[in-house]
Amino acid sequence: MVLSAAMLAGFLPRGLLGPVIGVYIDRYSRKAIMIISDLVIAGACLLLSIAGLFGQLPIGLIMAVLLVRSLGDSFHSPCMQAVTPQIVPQDQLVRCAGYSQSLQSVSQIASPAAAAVLYNSWSLNDVIFLDVLGALLAVAALCIAKIPPTPAKTQECAPHVWKEALEGFQILRANRGVMGLVLVSAVYALALAPTSALFPLMSMGYFGGTSFHASVAEVSFSIGLLLGSLFLSWWGGGKDKVQVIIFSFLLMGLSLICSGLLPQNGFLLFVVCSCLMGVSGPFYWGMYTPLMQQSFAQEYMGRVMALSGSIMVVASPVGLSLSGVFAEYYGVERWFFLAGLMTLAAALICMLHPDIRRCDTTRGNERKF
C-alpha cells in the first residue's frame, strides 16, 4: 500500500494538472518556471533531510515530499521540452534528444552504484541532502543559460486557464496524426510502466536469482539504453521519425515476448533481451519528442507537451494496477508476454493508420496554428 501510494504521489500531479500547467508555461518566462520548480524540489528535499535529524521519518511526510517533488517536475519537464526547440535548430532536435538520453543512461548506470556505496557509509539524511545540492546546481546552470523569451500572447491580463487549456487540446486534436500517436503512446506507457517495476520480480522470482541477478538485468538495460542513445546521437534519426518509432515498438515488443517465453533457467537470455529493450528506448523517445516539438507553433508548445505528457502519465498507474493483479494470478513472465503483444499492437496501429504513418511528413500544415 505504501509503495502504491508513493507511485500515485509521483503520477497524480502531472496526470491531473498537466493541461493547466501548460497554460502557465505558454504565458510566462519558461526559464523562471524551471528555476522555481527546481527550488521547490530543493526545498522539499531539505525539509525531509532536516526532519530526519529528529528521528524516523513519518510516512505522511515522505508522501507529501514526493507529491511536492512531482509537482515541481510537472512544471519542469514539459517546460524543458517546450524550451528545447527555442534554442536547438530543428534539424538537430533528434541529435539533442540522443545526447540527453546518453546523459540519462550514464546516470542510470552510475547512480545505483553510487547510492549503494554512499548508503553504506553515510546517513540517509546526508544522501537526501545530495538531492538538494543537485537541484541548486541545476538552478545555477539555468541562471547562466540564455533562453529566448516566451513567444506568448499578451501577459498583461490574467490567464483564462480553462479556456486556454481547451485551446491547447483543440490544437493537439486538430493534428490527427500526432493525436493518434499520443494515444498509441499511452498504450505503450500502459504496457511499459509496469514492466520496469516488475524487472526485479522477473529476475529473482521467476528465474530464482538474487539481488545481484536483478542488478545485472537492470545494468544490462541501462547499457542498452546508452548504446541506443549514442547511436541516435551519431545517426541523427533519418527523414521519417514515425518509421523509427515503429522499429522501436517492434524491437521492444519482440524482446518482451521473448522474455515472457523463456524457461526458468534462461536468465542469460533475459539479460540479452533486457539490453535490447534498453536499445529500443531512445529510438522512441528520441523521435517522439522532436516530432511533437516540430509539429506545433511555440505559443502552444507548453500546453501540447504538458497535455500529451498527462495522457501518457495517466496510463501508467492504470498499467501498474492491472499488472499487479495479472502477475499475482498468472505469473510475472506472462505479463512480459502480454506487454510485448500490446507493444506490437501499437506498432501495427502506427503502420496501418494513414494519419499517424504520415504525421512526420505533413507537419508543415499544422505549424500555422
One Martini backbone bead per residue (centre of mass of N, CA, C, O) as a GRO file, in nm:
protein
  369
    1MET     BB    1   0.056   0.063  -0.020
    2VAL     BB    2   0.295   0.255  -0.001
    3LEU     BB    3   0.402   0.220  -0.290
    4SER     BB    4   0.140   0.301  -0.431
    5ALA     BB    5   0.124   0.585  -0.308
    6ALA     BB    6   0.396   0.682  -0.418
    7MET     BB    7   0.324   0.653  -0.717
    8LEU     BB    8   0.080   0.845  -0.711
    9ALA     BB    9   0.241   1.094  -0.618
   10GLY     BB   10   0.410   1.091  -0.891
   11PHE     BB   11   0.155   1.106  -1.102
   12LEU     BB   12  -0.085   1.304  -1.041
   13PRO     BB   13  -0.002   1.599  -1.107
   14ARG     BB   14   0.049   1.555  -1.414
   15GLY     BB   15  -0.216   1.408  -1.487
   16LEU     BB   16  -0.415   1.645  -1.376
   17LEU     BB   17  -0.237   1.937  -1.439
   18GLY     BB   18  -0.116   1.962  -1.725
   19PRO     BB   19  -0.308   2.157  -1.884
   20VAL     BB   20  -0.265   2.395  -1.683
   21ILE     BB   21   0.042   2.417  -1.686
   22GLY     BB   22   0.069   2.490  -1.992
   23VAL     BB   23  -0.040   2.778  -1.972
   24TYR     BB   24   0.203   2.897  -1.805
   25ILE     BB   25   0.428   2.816  -2.004
   26ASP     BB   26   0.301   3.004  -2.242
   27ARG     BB   27   0.306   3.289  -2.067
   28TYR     BB   28   0.576   3.251  -1.917
   29SER     BB   29   0.879   3.220  -1.798
   30ARG     BB   30   1.056   2.934  -1.846
   31LYS     BB   31   1.302   2.986  -1.676
   32ALA     BB   32   1.154   3.059  -1.412
   33ILE     BB   33   0.995   2.795  -1.383
   34MET     BB   34   1.241   2.606  -1.356
   35ILE     BB   35   1.368   2.741  -1.110
   36ILE     BB   36   1.127   2.714  -0.917
   37SER     BB   37   1.101   2.408  -0.936
   38ASP     BB   38   1.386   2.343  -0.819
   39LEU     BB   39   1.343   2.493  -0.549
   40VAL     BB   40   1.108   2.321  -0.452
   41ILE     BB   41   1.263   2.054  -0.451
   42ALA     BB   42   1.483   2.146  -0.255
   43GLY     BB   43   1.295   2.218  -0.018
   44ALA     BB   44   1.170   1.936   0.022
   45CYS     BB   45   1.440   1.786   0.077
   46LEU     BB   46   1.531   1.959   0.316
   47LEU     BB   47   1.295   1.890   0.501
   48LEU     BB   48   1.356   1.585   0.510
   49SER     BB   49   1.645   1.604   0.620
   50ILE     BB   50   1.573   1.752   0.885
   51ALA     BB   51   1.362   1.550   0.996
   52GLY     BB   52   1.574   1.311   1.022
   53LEU     BB   53   1.723   1.431   1.281
   54PHE     BB   54   1.446   1.352   1.475
   55GLY     BB   55   1.413   1.075   1.329
   56GLN     BB   56   1.178   0.905   1.205
   57LEU     BB   57   1.017   0.903   0.911
   58PRO     BB   58   0.720   0.990   0.813
   59ILE     BB   59   0.507   0.886   0.572
   60GLY     BB   60   0.350   1.150   0.525
   61LEU     BB   61   0.599   1.324   0.456
   62ILE     BB   62   0.701   1.161   0.218
   63MET     BB   63   0.446   1.199   0.044
   64ALA     BB   64   0.453   1.507   0.037
   65VAL     BB   65   0.730   1.530  -0.102
   66LEU     BB   66   0.660   1.366  -0.354
   67LEU     BB   67   0.436   1.560  -0.444
   68VAL     BB   68   0.613   1.815  -0.472
   69ARG     BB   69   0.818   1.700  -0.669
   70SER     BB   70   0.611   1.632  -0.888
   71LEU     BB   71   0.514   1.920  -0.929
   72GLY     BB   72   0.785   2.035  -1.020
   73ASP     BB   73   0.817   1.835  -1.264
   74SER     BB   74   0.549   1.918  -1.408
   75PHE     BB   75   0.688   2.188  -1.497
   76HIS     BB   76   0.977   2.119  -1.599
   77SER     BB   77   0.953   1.911  -1.833
   78PRO     BB   78   0.763   2.066  -2.039
   79CYS     BB   79   0.940   2.318  -2.038
   80MET     BB   80   1.193   2.189  -2.158
   81GLN     BB   81   1.050   2.092  -2.421
   82ALA     BB   82   0.966   2.385  -2.509
   83VAL     BB   83   1.259   2.514  -2.515
   84THR     BB   84   1.438   2.350  -2.710
   85PRO     BB   85   1.333   2.476  -2.996
   86GLN     BB   86   1.455   2.767  -2.915
   87ILE     BB   87   1.784   2.648  -2.900
   88VAL     BB   88   1.731   2.429  -3.130
   89PRO     BB   89   1.764   2.316  -3.418
   90GLN     BB   90   1.551   2.122  -3.595
   91ASP     BB   91   1.783   1.934  -3.730
   92GLN     BB   92   1.891   1.873  -3.401
   93LEU     BB   93   1.679   1.736  -3.209
   94VAL     BB   94   1.762   1.437  -3.218
   95ARG     BB   95   2.051   1.469  -3.117
   96CYS     BB   96   1.972   1.599  -2.852
   97ALA     BB   97   1.810   1.356  -2.750
   98GLY     BB   98   2.052   1.163  -2.754
   99TYR     BB   99   2.229   1.314  -2.551
  100SER     BB  100   2.026   1.310  -2.319
  101GLN     BB  101   2.003   1.000  -2.303
  102SER     BB  102   2.300   0.949  -2.242
  103LEU     BB  103   2.311   1.094  -1.970
  104GLN     BB  104   2.086   0.922  -1.838
  105SER     BB  105   2.230   0.651  -1.870
  106VAL     BB  106   2.476   0.712  -1.700
  107SER     BB  107   2.311   0.768  -1.447
  108GLN     BB  108   2.175   0.480  -1.429
  109ILE     BB  109   2.450   0.335  -1.386
  110ALA     BB  110   2.587   0.511  -1.150
  111SER     BB  111   2.376   0.566  -0.920
  112PRO     BB  112   2.337   0.288  -0.780
  113ALA     BB  113   2.633   0.257  -0.701
  114ALA     BB  114   2.656   0.519  -0.537
  115ALA     BB  115   2.424   0.457  -0.341
  116ALA     BB  116   2.544   0.203  -0.212
  117VAL     BB  117   2.796   0.339  -0.097
  118LEU     BB  118   2.666   0.578   0.062
  119TYR     BB  119   2.461   0.413   0.241
  120ASN     BB  120   2.701   0.265   0.402
  121SER     BB  121   2.849   0.561   0.501
  122TRP     BB  122   2.585   0.716   0.521
  123SER     BB  123   2.324   0.890   0.584
  124LEU     BB  124   2.012   0.947   0.470
  125ASN     BB  125   2.025   1.257   0.500
  126ASP     BB  126   2.276   1.296   0.325
  127VAL     BB  127   2.160   1.179   0.064
  128ILE     BB  128   1.923   1.377   0.041
  129PHE     BB  129   2.103   1.637   0.029
  130LEU     BB  130   2.207   1.586  -0.260
  131ASP     BB  131   1.942   1.680  -0.393
  132VAL     BB  132   1.973   1.974  -0.319
  133LEU     BB  133   2.238   2.025  -0.470
  134GLY     BB  134   2.135   1.944  -0.749
  135ALA     BB  135   1.916   2.165  -0.772
  136LEU     BB  136   2.112   2.407  -0.736
  137LEU     BB  137   2.282   2.345  -0.986
  138ALA     BB  138   2.048   2.375  -1.185
  139VAL     BB  139   1.993   2.672  -1.124
  140ALA     BB  140   2.271   2.778  -1.204
  141ALA     BB  141   2.253   2.687  -1.500
  142LEU     BB  142   1.995   2.852  -1.569
  143CYS     BB  143   2.111   3.134  -1.508
  144ILE     BB  144   2.323   3.116  -1.746
  145ALA     BB  145   2.125   3.060  -1.945
  146LYS     BB  146   2.002   3.131  -2.277
  147ILE     BB  147   1.657   3.225  -2.304
  148PRO     BB  148   1.408   3.290  -2.477
  149PRO     BB  149   1.131   3.435  -2.487
  150THR     BB  150   0.806   3.394  -2.469
  151PRO     BB  151   0.577   3.336  -2.746
  152ALA     BB  152   0.326   3.503  -2.631
  153LYS     BB  153   0.080   3.634  -2.525
  154THR     BB  154  -0.039   3.854  -2.346
  155GLN     BB  155   0.058   3.928  -1.992
  156GLU     BB  156  -0.137   4.147  -1.865
  157CYS     BB  157  -0.346   3.940  -1.839
  158ALA     BB  158  -0.521   3.708  -1.713
  159PRO     BB  159  -0.561   3.385  -1.729
  160HIS     BB  160  -0.766   3.152  -1.914
  161VAL     BB  161  -0.727   2.853  -1.827
  162TRP     BB  162  -0.952   2.666  -1.953
  163LYS     BB  163  -0.959   2.796  -2.230
  164GLU     BB  164  -0.651   2.747  -2.296
  165ALA     BB  165  -0.653   2.445  -2.250
  166LEU     BB  166  -0.862   2.382  -2.472
  167GLU     BB  167  -0.695   2.501  -2.699
  168GLY     BB  168  -0.466   2.295  -2.678
  169PHE     BB  169  -0.642   2.048  -2.743
  170GLN     BB  170  -0.737   2.144  -3.023
  171ILE     BB  171  -0.457   2.155  -3.149
  172LEU     BB  172  -0.392   1.857  -3.110
  173ARG     BB  173  -0.650   1.737  -3.252
  174ALA     BB  174  -0.602   1.866  -3.538
  175ASN     BB  175  -0.364   1.658  -3.528
  176ARG     BB  176  -0.427   1.344  -3.605
  177GLY     BB  177  -0.153   1.202  -3.606
  178VAL     BB  178  -0.042   1.297  -3.328
  179MET     BB  179  -0.282   1.212  -3.160
  180GLY     BB  180  -0.256   0.915  -3.228
  181LEU     BB  181   0.032   0.885  -3.111
  182VAL     BB  182  -0.043   0.954  -2.820
  183LEU     BB  183  -0.240   0.715  -2.777
  184VAL     BB  184  -0.038   0.493  -2.843
  185SER     BB  185   0.161   0.579  -2.615
  186ALA     BB  186  -0.033   0.501  -2.387
  187VAL     BB  187  -0.017   0.199  -2.442
  188TYR     BB  188   0.287   0.182  -2.400
  189ALA     BB  189   0.281   0.282  -2.104
  190LEU     BB  190   0.092   0.060  -1.995
  191ALA     BB  191   0.309  -0.167  -2.057
  192LEU     BB  192   0.593  -0.042  -1.938
  193ALA     BB  193   0.566   0.056  -1.645
  194PRO     BB  194   0.534  -0.229  -1.511
  195THR     BB  195   0.786  -0.369  -1.625
  196SER     BB  196   0.998  -0.206  -1.465
  197ALA     BB  197   0.882  -0.293  -1.183
  198LEU     BB  198   0.915  -0.623  -1.257
  199PHE     BB  199   1.214  -0.693  -1.294
  200PRO     BB  200   1.298  -0.814  -1.013
  201LEU     BB  201   1.084  -1.044  -1.019
  202MET     BB  202   1.196  -1.184  -1.264
  203SER     BB  203   1.484  -1.244  -1.154
  204MET     BB  204   1.395  -1.367  -0.856
  205GLY     BB  205   1.134  -1.529  -0.911
  206TYR     BB  206   1.142  -1.680  -1.189
  207PHE     BB  207   1.475  -1.730  -1.198
  208GLY     BB  208   1.595  -1.745  -0.895
  209GLY     BB  209   1.749  -1.506  -0.796
  210THR     BB  210   1.919  -1.227  -0.697
  211SER     BB  211   2.013  -0.908  -0.652
  212PHE     BB  212   2.239  -0.941  -0.856
  213HIS     BB  213   2.061  -1.024  -1.098
  214ALA     BB  214   1.890  -0.770  -1.099
  215SER     BB  215   2.129  -0.579  -1.157
  216VAL     BB  216   2.218  -0.699  -1.425
  217ALA     BB  217   1.955  -0.635  -1.578
  218GLU     BB  218   1.957  -0.327  -1.530
  219VAL     BB  219   2.236  -0.271  -1.655
  220SER     BB  220   2.172  -0.385  -1.933
  221PHE     BB  221   1.956  -0.180  -1.997
  222SER     BB  222   2.137   0.075  -1.965
  223ILE     BB  223   2.339   0.000  -2.184
  224GLY     BB  224   2.135  -0.006  -2.413
  225LEU     BB  225   2.051   0.288  -2.380
  226LEU     BB  226   2.330   0.405  -2.443
  227LEU     BB  227   2.372   0.282  -2.724
  228GLY     BB  228   2.119   0.405  -2.854
  229SER     BB  229   2.191   0.703  -2.796
  230LEU     BB  230   2.463   0.717  -2.946
  231PHE     BB  231   2.354   0.635  -3.222
  232LEU     BB  232   2.148   0.866  -3.248
  233SER     BB  233   2.353   1.097  -3.229
  234TRP     BB  234   2.511   1.008  -3.487
  235TRP     BB  235   2.272   0.977  -3.697
  236GLY     BB  236   1.980   1.172  -3.650
  237GLY     BB  237   1.708   0.976  -3.765
  238GLY     BB  238   1.624   1.075  -4.029
  239LYS     BB  239   1.314   1.144  -4.207
  240ASP     BB  240   1.126   0.919  -4.051
  241LYS     BB  241   1.006   0.892  -3.734
  242VAL     BB  242   0.783   0.677  -3.740
  243GLN     BB  243   0.956   0.439  -3.838
  244VAL     BB  244   1.135   0.438  -3.583
  245ILE     BB  245   0.910   0.390  -3.380
  246ILE     BB  246   0.825   0.117  -3.494
  247PHE     BB  247   1.095  -0.019  -3.444
  248SER     BB  248   1.088   0.015  -3.138
  249PHE     BB  249   0.831  -0.149  -3.088
  250LEU     BB  250   0.932  -0.415  -3.211
  251LEU     BB  251   1.181  -0.458  -3.031
  252MET     BB  252   1.032  -0.448  -2.761
  253GLY     BB  253   0.812  -0.661  -2.812
  254LEU     BB  254   1.001  -0.905  -2.878
  255SER     BB  255   1.161  -0.895  -2.610
  256LEU     BB  256   0.918  -0.946  -2.424
  257ILE     BB  257   0.819  -1.211  -2.544
  258CYS     BB  258   1.081  -1.367  -2.503
  259SER     BB  259   1.085  -1.334  -2.194
  260GLY     BB  260   0.800  -1.479  -2.146
  261LEU     BB  261   0.920  -1.766  -2.289
  262LEU     BB  262   1.121  -1.834  -2.092
  263PRO     BB  263   1.286  -2.026  -1.905
  264GLN     BB  264   1.407  -2.058  -1.574
  265ASN     BB  265   1.714  -2.099  -1.718
  266GLY     BB  266   1.708  -1.799  -1.898
  267PHE     BB  267   1.870  -1.545  -1.788
  268LEU     BB  268   2.079  -1.467  -2.008
  269LEU     BB  269   1.861  -1.401  -2.220
  270PHE     BB  270   1.731  -1.177  -2.050
  271VAL     BB  271   1.974  -0.988  -2.060
  272VAL     BB  272   1.962  -0.948  -2.364
  273CYS     BB  273   1.672  -0.841  -2.375
  274SER     BB  274   1.727  -0.598  -2.192
  275CYS     BB  275   1.921  -0.459  -2.384
  276LEU     BB  276   1.716  -0.431  -2.621
  277MET     BB  277   1.519  -0.256  -2.470
  278GLY     BB  278   1.717  -0.023  -2.427
  279VAL     BB  279   1.774   0.034  -2.727
  280SER     BB  280   1.474   0.115  -2.805
  281GLY     BB  281   1.407   0.373  -2.643
  282PRO     BB  282   1.549   0.616  -2.805
  283PHE     BB  283   1.376   0.558  -3.073
  284TYR     BB  284   1.133   0.688  -2.937
  285TRP     BB  285   1.205   0.951  -2.773
  286GLY     BB  286   1.397   1.069  -3.005
  287MET     BB  287   1.121   1.111  -3.187
  288TYR     BB  288   0.870   1.205  -3.036
  289THR     BB  289   0.959   1.481  -2.924
  290PRO     BB  290   1.052   1.622  -3.193
  291LEU     BB  291   0.780   1.585  -3.335
  292MET     BB  292   0.623   1.765  -3.143
  293GLN     BB  293   0.810   2.022  -3.172
  294GLN     BB  294   0.755   2.043  -3.499
  295SER     BB  295   0.412   2.054  -3.500
  296PHE     BB  296   0.424   2.328  -3.326
  297ALA     BB  297   0.382   2.618  -3.205
  298GLN     BB  298   0.526   2.793  -2.948
  299GLU     BB  299   0.255   2.908  -2.811
  300TYR     BB  300   0.165   2.576  -2.763
  301MET     BB  301   0.387   2.388  -2.641
  302GLY     BB  302   0.320   2.357  -2.340
  303ARG     BB  303   0.035   2.235  -2.371
  304VAL     BB  304   0.105   1.995  -2.550
  305MET     BB  305   0.323   1.859  -2.370
  306ALA     BB  306   0.151   1.839  -2.111
  307LEU     BB  307  -0.090   1.681  -2.229
  308SER     BB  308   0.060   1.437  -2.344
  309GLY     BB  309   0.189   1.360  -2.072
  310SER     BB  310  -0.078   1.309  -1.918
  311ILE     BB  311  -0.184   1.074  -2.085
  312MET     BB  312   0.060   0.886  -2.020
  313VAL     BB  313   0.056   0.902  -1.708
  314VAL     BB  314  -0.229   0.785  -1.661
  315ALA     BB  315  -0.156   0.498  -1.781
  316SER     BB  316   0.049   0.391  -1.571
  317PRO     BB  317  -0.131   0.320  -1.314
  318VAL     BB  318  -0.310   0.130  -1.469
  319GLY     BB  319  -0.087  -0.074  -1.538
  320LEU     BB  320   0.003  -0.131  -1.247
  321SER     BB  321  -0.266  -0.249  -1.151
  322LEU     BB  322  -0.298  -0.475  -1.360
  323SER     BB  323  -0.022  -0.620  -1.322
  324GLY     BB  324  -0.051  -0.706  -1.029
  325VAL     BB  325  -0.290  -0.897  -1.071
  326PHE     BB  326  -0.183  -1.065  -1.306
  327ALA     BB  327   0.087  -1.166  -1.174
  328GLU     BB  328  -0.044  -1.306  -0.929
  329TYR     BB  329  -0.214  -1.524  -1.110
  330TYR     BB  330  -0.004  -1.576  -1.386
  331GLY     BB  331   0.259  -1.421  -1.385
  332VAL     BB  332   0.522  -1.222  -1.473
  333GLU     BB  333   0.595  -1.346  -1.755
  334ARG     BB  334   0.306  -1.292  -1.880
  335TRP     BB  335   0.326  -0.989  -1.878
  336PHE     BB  336   0.554  -0.962  -2.077
  337PHE     BB  337   0.398  -1.092  -2.307
  338LEU     BB  338   0.159  -0.891  -2.307
  339ALA     BB  339   0.329  -0.632  -2.346
  340GLY     BB  340   0.436  -0.720  -2.622
  341LEU     BB  341   0.162  -0.728  -2.767
  342MET     BB  342   0.091  -0.429  -2.717
  343THR     BB  343   0.338  -0.314  -2.869
  344LEU     BB  344   0.273  -0.446  -3.143
  345ALA     BB  345   0.000  -0.303  -3.171
  346ALA     BB  346   0.119  -0.019  -3.186
  347ALA     BB  347   0.277  -0.071  -3.447
  348LEU     BB  348   0.032  -0.150  -3.624
  349ILE     BB  349  -0.121   0.115  -3.604
  350CYS     BB  350   0.102   0.292  -3.730
  351MET     BB  351   0.102   0.137  -4.006
  352LEU     BB  352  -0.227   0.160  -4.072
  353HIS     BB  353  -0.239   0.460  -3.998
  354PRO     BB  354  -0.221   0.726  -4.206
  355ASP     BB  355  -0.182   0.972  -4.015
  356ILE     BB  356   0.051   0.858  -3.851
  357ARG     BB  357   0.245   0.773  -4.085
  358ARG     BB  358   0.238   1.101  -4.197
  359CYS     BB  359   0.307   1.317  -3.962
  360ASP     BB  360   0.611   1.393  -4.051
  361THR     BB  361   0.519   1.500  -4.358
  362THR     BB  362   0.268   1.719  -4.238
  363ARG     BB  363   0.367   1.947  -4.029
  364GLY     BB  364   0.345   2.222  -4.185
  365ASN     BB  365   0.028   2.258  -4.151
  366GLU     BB  366   0.029   2.291  -3.824
  367ARG     BB  367   0.218   2.550  -3.769
  368LYS     BB  368  -0.008   2.779  -3.822
  369PHE     BB  369  -0.155   2.786  -3.526
   0.00000   0.00000   0.00000
